[in-house]
Amino acid sequence: MRLPKKRYNLCKGSNLNHALYDNWKLSVEDRMIYDTLYLKNMTRTQYKKFLDKTYCKNKHYSKTLEKLIKENDLKNCFNN
């Protein structure tokens, strides 16, 4: 992720204008902050298209992500 300039974030610094974190979990939490602030009005379909187009070079990222969520039963981790 690029280093946030204006929003609250969890990074500890930057390297080549990309955010640095103490651990991968903080990077995921920071991504959730970004999504909540800027992408909250998207439908699920719009969000998946956004991920496929801008987040990852893999054009089928959202399908891969959904597969990993299902295989590892991760959906239950976020439905509390």
Backbone bond lengths (Angstrom), bond angles and torsions (degrees), N, CA, C in turn:
res aa  C-N    CA-C-N  psi(-1)  N-CA   C-N-CA  omega(-1)  CA-C   N-CA-C  phi
1 M - - - 1.430 - - 1.519 110.12 -
2 R 1.301 115.86 143.20 1.463 119.61 173.84 1.529 109.41 -66.21
3 L 1.303 114.65 154.21 1.457 120.20 178.81 1.526 109.67 -68.17
4 P 1.333 118.22 121.32 1.466 120.41 177.94 1.522 110.44 -67.96
5 K 1.323 116.23 136.68 1.462 119.90 -178.91 1.520 112.94 -101.45
6 K 1.336 117.19 -30.43 1.457 118.79 -174.03 1.518 114.28 -118.35
7 R 1.293 119.34 -26.19 1.456 120.33 -173.49 1.535 111.53 -92.72
8 Y 1.321 115.42 158.92 1.467 121.47 172.85 1.521 107.63 -57.43
9 N 1.328 117.20 140.24 1.469 120.41 179.88 1.516 110.47 -150.05
10 L 1.318 115.47 169.71 1.460 121.78 -177.16 1.526 113.16 -111.56
11 C 1.323 117.54 9.59 1.467 119.32 -176.54 1.528 110.78 -78.47
12 K 1.320 114.42 156.48 1.464 120.33 -178.80 1.526 112.38 -101.07
13 G 1.313 116.70 -4.92 1.458 121.05 -178.76 1.513 109.92 166.40
14 S 1.340 115.50 -159.87 1.460 118.61 -178.77 1.514 111.06 -144.49
15 N 1.326 114.03 160.11 1.450 123.07 174.53 1.522 106.19 -142.70
16 L 1.326 116.98 116.62 1.467 122.20 -177.74 1.525 111.38 54.69
17 N 1.316 116.12 41.18 1.465 124.88 178.69 1.532 113.96 67.27
18 H 1.309 117.62 17.40 1.460 122.62 174.44 1.524 108.55 -111.98
19 A 1.314 115.22 143.48 1.461 121.22 -176.65 1.526 111.64 -67.85
20 L 1.313 115.78 143.25 1.466 123.16 173.83 1.525 108.66 -112.66
21 Y 1.321 115.91 141.17 1.461 121.59 -178.37 1.518 109.83 -127.85
22 D 1.313 116.29 156.34 1.461 121.02 176.57 1.524 111.38 -68.40
23 N 1.344 117.03 -28.78 1.459 120.56 178.48 1.532 109.35 -158.27
24 W 1.312 116.72 167.67 1.468 121.30 -175.43 1.528 112.12 -66.50
25 K 1.327 117.02 -29.34 1.460 119.45 -179.42 1.528 111.10 -63.82
26 L 1.326 116.68 -39.14 1.459 119.88 177.76 1.529 111.13 -65.12
27 S 1.326 117.09 -34.24 1.462 119.25 177.74 1.531 110.82 -66.58
28 V 1.321 116.88 -37.43 1.472 120.89 177.36 1.524 109.85 -67.60
29 E 1.310 117.39 -43.06 1.461 120.89 178.25 1.532 110.66 -62.91
30 D 1.322 117.00 -39.56 1.456 120.37 178.60 1.530 110.63 -65.35
31 R 1.319 116.71 -37.97 1.465 120.10 176.11 1.531 110.38 -63.37
32 M 1.314 116.63 -37.67 1.465 120.42 177.89 1.532 110.75 -64.67
33 I 1.322 117.23 -37.40 1.464 120.88 176.26 1.528 109.35 -62.11
34 Y 1.325 116.70 -46.37 1.465 121.11 178.45 1.531 110.69 -58.24
35 D 1.315 115.71 -51.06 1.473 120.19 -179.04 1.524 111.73 -58.50
36 T 1.315 116.57 -42.25 1.462 121.22 -179.13 1.528 111.19 -64.18
37 L 1.309 116.98 -39.97 1.463 120.61 -178.56 1.521 113.57 -74.91
38 Y 1.343 116.68 -40.50 1.456 119.50 -168.27 1.527 115.58 -112.77
39 L 1.314 118.15 -17.81 1.465 120.10 -174.17 1.519 113.18 -120.53
40 K 1.315 117.77 10.43 1.457 121.88 -171.66 1.524 114.42 -64.91
41 N 1.310 118.82 -21.40 1.460 120.74 -178.44 1.525 113.79 -92.58
42 M 1.312 116.94 3.15 1.463 120.57 179.05 1.526 110.57 -79.43
43 T 1.321 114.93 145.95 1.460 118.99 170.31 1.521 108.09 -75.49
44 R 1.307 116.57 168.39 1.464 120.40 178.30 1.529 110.58 -58.98
45 T 1.332 116.65 -42.04 1.469 121.15 179.48 1.526 110.85 -64.24
46 Q 1.321 117.49 -43.63 1.464 121.14 177.62 1.526 111.21 -62.40
47 Y 1.331 115.85 -40.50 1.461 120.11 -179.60 1.533 110.78 -64.79
48 K 1.322 117.05 -42.03 1.467 119.81 178.66 1.526 110.79 -63.78
49 K 1.324 117.14 -40.59 1.467 120.61 177.52 1.527 110.40 -63.87
50 F 1.333 115.82 -40.10 1.460 120.69 177.43 1.530 110.59 -59.94
51 L 1.326 116.80 -47.20 1.463 120.70 179.35 1.516 111.37 -60.18
52 D 1.335 115.87 -45.84 1.464 119.88 -178.04 1.525 112.39 -65.42
53 K 1.314 116.67 -31.92 1.460 120.60 -175.62 1.523 113.01 -87.82
54 T 1.321 117.83 -37.55 1.466 119.77 -169.90 1.524 115.79 -119.25
55 Y 1.323 118.12 -25.10 1.466 119.49 -171.28 1.521 113.02 -84.75
56 C 1.311 116.62 -35.79 1.456 120.22 -172.12 1.523 109.94 -140.94
57 K 1.320 117.06 148.18 1.462 120.81 178.31 1.524 111.84 -68.85
58 N 1.318 117.07 -23.86 1.460 121.63 176.31 1.526 107.99 -71.29
59 K 1.321 117.40 115.11 1.469 121.19 -176.10 1.517 112.77 -69.07
60 H 1.324 117.01 -10.16 1.461 121.31 179.82 1.527 110.60 -115.43
61 Y 1.315 116.04 31.20 1.459 121.60 -176.88 1.522 112.16 -56.98
62 S 1.332 117.32 -44.38 1.467 119.90 -176.26 1.530 111.22 -64.01
63 K 1.325 117.73 -35.40 1.473 120.34 177.36 1.522 110.33 -68.24
64 T 1.311 116.40 -41.64 1.467 120.77 177.53 1.523 110.23 -62.80
65 L 1.314 116.62 -42.85 1.458 121.93 179.21 1.528 111.19 -62.29
66 E 1.322 116.89 -46.14 1.469 120.24 178.12 1.528 111.86 -61.62
67 K 1.323 116.70 -37.66 1.466 120.88 177.84 1.528 110.77 -63.58
68 L 1.327 116.94 -45.20 1.468 120.92 178.77 1.525 111.89 -64.05
69 I 1.330 116.26 -39.08 1.460 120.30 177.96 1.517 110.62 -62.01
70 K 1.329 116.17 -43.66 1.463 120.58 -179.15 1.525 111.35 -68.66
71 E 1.334 117.27 -47.53 1.466 121.84 -177.70 1.528 112.54 -61.22
72 N 1.310 116.84 -32.36 1.468 121.19 -176.37 1.525 113.56 -105.02
73 D 1.316 116.03 10.35 1.461 122.54 178.70 1.534 111.53 50.53
74 L 1.328 115.46 44.98 1.465 120.28 -177.42 1.517 113.06 -84.02
75 K 1.315 117.64 -16.00 1.463 119.63 -179.12 1.531 110.87 -59.57
76 N 1.311 116.71 -36.61 1.461 120.73 179.67 1.527 112.67 -66.12
77 C 1.318 117.02 -21.49 1.465 120.65 178.74 1.518 112.16 -69.15
78 F 1.336 117.15 -22.14 1.460 120.83 -173.86 1.512 112.84 -113.63
79 N 1.305 117.86 5.67 1.466 121.15 -178.93 1.505 112.77 -106.76
80 N 1.302 117.12 29.96 1.471 120.89 -179.09 1.498 110.59 -86.58
